[in-house]
């Protein structure tokens, strides 16, 4: 017979075994200093508990290692996919850049080395111009996606008439749509008196341009329609824009990735359609920057509808916003004899500006670097306008602007430069420039700016 004390000791061991059976490996069977058979049993139970604890810890470590290996494998696959996409993107970029360059250089060589009829010359010049515009689109896409990658984009909020923007887009793309014999429709969701909101005009225009351009590009026959409606999004009014087409459509497995950077649809590749594959990624970034969302509904072979929303803001909602900047009025006075200084070190750019400005004024003077510009201005204090390149030898344009401002604080100085990142305009204005023109110089933009900053002289004259 067991004594009462031994029975209690055995019961304690049984209690420990029951706890271990329930998963508690932190317990230990009690032992006495007798080291009898009951103590031997307790020691065996404790050794079993220690082994179970070690096994449990090992199992946890193995699970952790398995999880880490799985995460590493996923990361490896993502890195490989990213590398694959970027290599495909670079290969596509090489093709996209070389194709218009081939048109520019090839037809320029033909024009230079062949005697051609006037009609042939016009045709080849139009090809060069079209190729140049295509190349400029590619450069703009690369610059935009670089700014997005570097997180250096910010909204420039102004009052925008939505109907005016859509009318402009309609006229801009109408001829291209008609050349493909597509029905081209516009739906304006608000009457003119309600069609204004506060948003970033340039980014809204870029989003719509990308979507309409894609719709025309990927549609061989049928209808393209774009427009907007006013909806109620989570209690706040929203503008819901859409661009629909009857084009090639998007396979269901690609719908969720069409807005990814460096991604092109296999349908696009199969149809050998030109493009960088960046337009939708840029559009998505701009929509989100403006506190909206973008999505697509599409079926392969049956067309697509792209949607995006933006807040509908009235004047009261943005009155206190420091980011609202008033639009500048355009000026239409003629310019004919005002003195304009052109500071440009590139002979080709100088020749282009000379040709464009000769239609506005007969009084042009030229400098090739910042120091020449300062001396020329000292000798020509009656200069009405300065077009200042920024990247100049001897003395850069921004330094020359600062020095000229010490002499004259009123003369309009337009920084004209190939620097085109967001924030550059404000940077040049901060050093003393009056305004900013981005290269390549567009005739209409240059004309408007010259007229704008010489209007007071025009009135006096």
C-alpha positions in Angstrom: 0.0 0.0 0.0 1.2 3.5 -0.8 1.4 6.0 1.9 -0.7 9.1 1.8 2.3 11.2 1.0 3.3 9.0 -1.9 -0.2 9.0 -3.3 -0.1 12.9 -3.2 3.3 12.8 -5.0 1.9 10.5 -7.8 -1.2 12.6 -8.1 1.1 15.7 -8.6 2.9 13.9 -11.4 -0.5 12.9 -13.0 -1.6 16.6 -12.8 1.6 17.6 -14.6 1.1 15.0 -17.3 -2.4 16.2 -17.9 -1.2 19.8 -18.3 1.4 18.7 -20.8 -1.3 16.8 -22.6 -3.2 20.1 -22.9 -0.1 21.8 -24.5 1.5 23.4 -21.4 5.2 22.5 -21.5 6.2 25.1 -18.9 5.4 22.8 -15.9 7.7 20.3 -14.1 6.9 17.3 -12.0 7.9 17.8 -8.3 10.7 15.7 -6.9 11.8 14.9 -3.3 15.3 14.4 -2.0 14.7 10.6 -1.6 15.2 9.7 -5.2 13.0 6.7 -5.0 10.9 5.2 -7.8 8.3 8.0 -7.7 11.2 10.5 -8.1 12.5 8.4 -11.0 9.1 8.6 -12.6 9.0 12.4 -12.0 12.5 12.7 -13.6 11.3 10.8 -16.7 8.3 13.0 -17.0 10.4 16.1 -16.7 12.9 14.8 -19.4 9.9 14.2 -21.7 8.6 17.7 -21.0 12.1 19.2 -21.8 12.2 17.1 -25.1 8.7 18.3 -26.0 9.7 22.0 -25.3 12.8 21.6 -27.5 10.8 20.0 -30.2 8.2 22.8 -30.0 10.9 25.5 -30.2 12.5 23.7 -33.1 9.2 23.4 -34.9 8.6 27.1 -34.4 12.0 27.9 -35.8 11.4 25.6 -38.8 8.1 27.3 -39.4 9.7 30.7 -39.2 12.4 29.6 -41.6 9.8 28.2 -44.0 7.9 31.5 -43.8 11.1 33.5 -44.5 12.0 31.2 -47.4 8.5 31.7 -48.8 8.8 35.5 -48.4 12.2 35.4 -50.0 10.9 33.4 -52.9 8.1 35.9 -53.4 10.5 38.8 -53.2 12.8 37.0 -55.7 9.9 36.5 -58.1 8.9 40.1 -57.8 12.4 41.3 -58.3 12.8 39.1 -61.4 9.4 40.2 -62.7 10.4 43.8 -62.1 13.7 43.3 -63.9 11.8 41.6 -66.7 9.3 44.4 -67.0 12.0 47.1 -66.9 14.1 45.2 -69.6 11.0 45.0 -71.7 10.3 48.6 -71.1 13.8 49.6 -72.1 13.6 47.5 -75.2 10.3 49.2 -76.0 11.7 52.6 -75.3 14.6 51.9 -77.7 12.1 51.0 -80.4 9.8 53.9 -79.7 12.6 56.4 -79.7 14.5 55.0 -82.8 11.3 54.8 -84.9 10.5 58.6 -85.0 14.3 59.4 -85.1 14.5 57.2 -88.2 11.7 59.3 -89.8 13.3 62.6 -88.8 16.8 61.8 -89.9 15.8 59.8 -92.9 13.5 62.3 -94.5 15.8 65.2 -93.4 18.6 63.5 -95.5 16.2 63.1 -98.4 15.3 66.8 -98.2 18.9 67.8 -98.0 20.3 65.6 -100.8 17.5 65.4 -103.4 15.7 67.8 -105.7 12.1 67.5 -104.9 8.8 69.0 -106.0 7.0 71.4 -103.7 4.4 68.7 -102.9 7.0 66.1 -102.0 8.8 68.6 -99.8 5.6 69.4 -97.9 4.8 65.7 -97.5 8.3 64.9 -96.1 8.3 68.0 -93.8 4.9 66.8 -92.4 6.4 63.4 -91.7 9.4 65.0 -89.9 7.0 67.2 -87.9 4.8 64.2 -87.0 7.9 62.1 -86.0 9.1 65.0 -83.9 5.8 65.3 -82.0 5.8 61.6 -81.4 9.4 61.8 -80.0 8.3 64.7 -77.8 5.4 62.7 -76.4 7.8 59.9 -75.5 10.2 62.4 -73.7 7.2 63.9 -71.8 6.1 60.4 -70.7 9.6 59.5 -69.5 9.9 62.9 -67.6 6.5 62.5 -66.0 7.1 58.9 -64.8 10.5 59.9 -63.5 8.8 62.7 -61.5 6.2 60.3 -60.2 8.9 57.7 -59.2 10.9 60.4 -57.4 7.7 61.6 -55.7 8.2 65.3 -56.7 4.8 66.0 -58.2 2.3 68.4 -56.6 -1.0 69.8 -57.7 -1.4 73.3 -59.0 -5.0 74.1 -58.2 -6.9 76.7 -60.2 -10.5 77.3 -61.3 -11.2 75.1 -64.3 -14.1 75.2 -66.8 -14.6 71.4 -67.5 -16.7 72.0 -70.5 -14.1 74.2 -72.1 -11.4 71.6 -71.5 -13.5 68.8 -73.1 -14.5 71.0 -76.1 -10.8 71.7 -76.7 -10.0 67.9 -76.5 -12.9 67.1 -78.8 -11.6 69.6 -81.5 -8.0 68.4 -81.0 -8.8 64.7 -81.6 -11.8 65.0 -84.0 -9.8 65.0 -87.2 -7.7 61.9 -86.0 -10.9 60.0 -85.2 -12.6 61.0 -88.5 -9.5 59.8 -90.4 -10.1 56.4 -88.9 -13.8 56.7 -89.7 -14.8 56.5 -86.0 -17.9 58.1 -84.5 -16.5 60.6 -82.0 -19.0 61.7 -79.3 -18.7 64.2 -76.4 -21.1 64.2 -73.4 -21.0 67.3 -71.1 -22.8 66.5 -67.8 -23.3 70.0 -66.5 -24.7 73.2 -67.9 -22.1 76.0 -68.6 -23.0 78.0 -65.4 -22.2 74.9 -63.2 -19.3 73.5 -65.2 -16.4 75.0 -63.2 -14.5 73.3 -60.4 -11.2 73.7 -58.7 -8.5 71.2 -59.7 -5.2 71.0 -61.5 -6.0 71.9 -65.1 -2.8 70.6 -66.6 -3.1 67.2 -64.9 -6.8 66.8 -65.7 -6.0 67.6 -69.4 -3.1 65.1 -69.3 -5.4 62.3 -67.9 -8.1 62.9 -70.5 -5.6 63.2 -73.3 -4.0 59.8 -72.4 -7.3 58.1 -72.2 -8.8 59.6 -75.4 -5.5 59.0 -77.3 -5.5 55.3 -76.2 -9.1 54.9 -77.2 -8.4 56.2 -80.8 -5.2 54.2 -81.0 -6.8 50.9 -80.0 -10.1 51.2 -81.9 -10.3 50.2 -85.6 -14.0 50.7 -86.1 -17.0 51.9 -84.1 -17.6 54.6 -81.6 -15.5 56.6 -79.1 -17.4 58.6 -76.5 -16.0 60.6 -73.6 -17.5 63.0 -71.1 -18.6 63.2 -67.4 -21.5 63.2 -65.0 -22.0 64.7 -61.6 -22.5 62.0 -58.9 -22.7 61.7 -55.2 -19.6 60.0 -53.8 -19.8 59.1 -50.1 -21.9 62.2 -49.4 -19.7 64.6 -51.4 -20.3 65.6 -55.0 -17.9 64.0 -57.5 -17.2 64.4 -61.2 -17.2 61.0 -62.8 -15.3 61.1 -66.1 -15.4 58.3 -68.7 -13.8 57.4 -72.0 -15.4 54.4 -73.8 -14.4 52.7 -77.0 -15.3 49.7 -79.2 -11.6 48.7 -79.6 -9.5 45.6 -79.0 -10.4 45.4 -75.3 -8.3 44.0 -72.4 -8.2 40.3 -71.4 -9.7 39.7 -67.9 -6.4 38.5 -66.5 -4.8 41.9 -67.4 -7.4 44.3 -66.2 -5.9 44.7 -62.8 -2.4 45.4 -64.1 -3.0 47.9 -66.9 -2.3 50.8 -64.6 1.1 49.3 -63.5 4.3 51.0 -64.5 6.4 49.4 -67.3 3.4 47.2 -68.3 1.8 46.8 -71.7 -1.1 44.6 -72.6 -0.4 41.5 -74.6 -3.1 42.6 -77.0 -1.1 45.8 -77.6 2.0 43.8 -78.3 0.1 41.4 -80.6 -1.3 44.2 -82.6 2.1 45.9 -82.8 0.7 49.3 -81.6 3.1 52.1 -80.8 3.3 53.5 -77.3 5.5 53.6 -74.2 3.1 51.8 -71.9 3.4 54.7 -69.4 0.2 56.7 -70.1 -2.1 54.8 -67.8 0.4 54.7 -65.0 0.8 58.5 -65.3 -2.9 59.0 -65.4 -3.4 56.8 -62.2 -0.8 58.8 -60.3 -2.4 62.1 -61.3 -5.9 61.0 -60.4 -4.8 59.8 -57.0 -2.8 63.1 -56.5 -6.1 64.9 -57.1 -7.9 62.7 -54.5 -9.8 60.6 -57.1 -9.8 57.0 -58.2 -9.5 55.4 -61.6 -10.6 52.0 -62.9 -11.5 50.2 -66.2 -14.3 47.8 -67.3 -13.3 45.8 -70.4 -13.8 42.6 -72.3 -11.3 41.3 -74.9 -12.5 42.2 -78.4 -15.5 44.2 -77.2 -13.9 47.5 -76.1 -13.2 49.3 -72.9 -14.6 52.0 -70.6 -12.1 53.9 -68.5 -13.6 55.8 -65.5 -12.1 58.2 -63.0 -13.5 60.5 -60.4 -12.4 63.9 -59.0 -14.0 66.0 -56.3 -16.4 68.7 -57.5 -15.3 71.8 -55.6 -17.0 75.2 -55.6 -15.4 78.5 -54.7 -16.5 78.5 -51.1 -14.8 75.1 -50.5 -11.5 76.3 -51.7 -11.5 80.0 -50.7 -9.1 79.4 -47.9 -6.7 77.3 -49.9 -3.3 78.8 -50.4 -2.6 76.6 -53.4 -5.2 78.3 -55.6 -3.5 80.5 -58.2 -5.4 82.8 -60.6 -5.1 82.2 -64.3 -3.3 84.9 -66.3 -5.3 86.7 -68.9 -4.1 86.4 -72.4 -3.2 89.6 -74.3 -3.9 90.2 -77.9 -2.2 93.5 -78.7 0.1 93.4 -81.7 3.9 93.8 -81.3 5.9 95.3 -84.2 8.9 97.4 -83.2 9.7 96.6 -79.6 13.3 95.6 -78.8 13.6 92.0 -77.8 16.9 90.5 -76.5 17.5 86.8 -77.2 20.1 85.1 -75.1 20.9 81.7 -76.5 24.1 79.8 -77.0 22.7 77.1 -79.4 22.8 78.4 -83.0 19.9 76.3 -84.1 17.7 77.5 -81.2 18.8 81.1 -81.9 17.9 80.7 -85.6 14.5 79.3 -84.7 13.7 82.1 -82.2 14.8 84.7 -84.8 12.4 83.3 -87.4 9.5 83.2 -84.9 10.2 86.6 -83.4 10.7 88.4 -86.8 6.9 88.0 -87.3 6.3 90.0 -84.1 9.0 92.6 -84.0 11.7 94.0 -86.3 14.0 95.0 -83.5 16.0 92.0 -82.2 19.4 91.8 -80.5 21.3 88.7 -79.6 23.8 87.4 -76.9 25.5 84.0 -76.6 26.2 83.9 -72.8 25.2 85.6 -69.5 28.0 88.2 -69.5 27.3 89.3 -73.0 23.6 89.6 -72.1 24.5 92.0 -69.1 26.7 94.2 -71.3 24.2 94.2 -74.1 21.4 95.2 -71.8 23.5 98.1 -70.3 24.0 99.3 -73.9 20.3 98.9 -74.7 18.3 100.1 -71.7 15.2 100.5 -74.0 14.9 96.7 -74.3 11.3 95.7 -73.9 11.7 91.9 -73.3 14.5 89.4 -72.6 14.3 85.8 -73.6 17.0 84.2 -71.4 18.3 80.6 -71.9 19.4 79.1 -68.6 22.1 76.7 -69.6 24.7 79.1 -70.9 28.6 79.2 -71.0 30.7 81.7 -69.2 27.8 82.8 -67.0 24.6 80.9 -66.6 21.2 82.4 -67.3 20.0 82.4 -63.7 23.1 84.3 -62.6 22.6 86.8 -65.5 19.0 87.4 -64.5 20.1 88.3 -60.9 22.7 90.8 -62.3 20.2 92.4 -64.7 17.7 92.7 -61.8 20.3 94.9 -60.0 20.1 97.2 -63.0 16.4 97.0 -63.9 13.6 95.4 -61.8 10.8 96.0 -64.4 12.0 94.6 -67.7 10.2 91.3 -68.4 12.6 88.4 -68.5 11.4 85.0 -69.8 13.5 82.0 -68.9 13.4 79.7 -71.9 15.1 76.4 -71.2 15.1 72.6 -71.7 14.7 72.1 -67.9 11.1 70.9 -67.7 10.5 69.4 -64.2 7.8 70.5 -61.9 9.0 73.3 -59.7 11.4 74.7 -62.3 9.1 77.6 -63.2 9.0 78.7 -59.6 12.7 78.3 -59.2 13.4 80.6 -62.1 10.9 83.1 -60.9 12.5 83.1 -57.5 15.8 84.2 -59.1 14.1 87.1 -60.9 12.5 85.8 -64.1 9.1 87.1 -64.9 7.9 83.9 -66.6 9.0 80.6 -68.1 8.9 78.9 -71.5 9.8 75.2 -71.7 11.7 73.9 -74.7 10.9 72.9 -77.4 9.6 76.3 -78.0 6.1 76.2 -79.5 5.2 79.2 -81.8 1.8 79.9 -80.4 3.1 79.8 -76.8 5.9 82.1 -77.6 3.6 84.5 -79.4 1.2 84.7 -76.5 3.9 85.3 -74.0 5.6 88.0 -76.1 2.3 89.8 -76.6 1.4 89.4 -72.9 4.6 91.0 -71.6 4.8 93.8 -74.2 1.1 94.9 -73.9 1.9 98.1 -71.9 4.4 99.2 -74.5 1.9 98.4 -77.2 -0.7 100.6 -75.5 1.8 103.5 -75.0 2.9 103.2 -78.7 
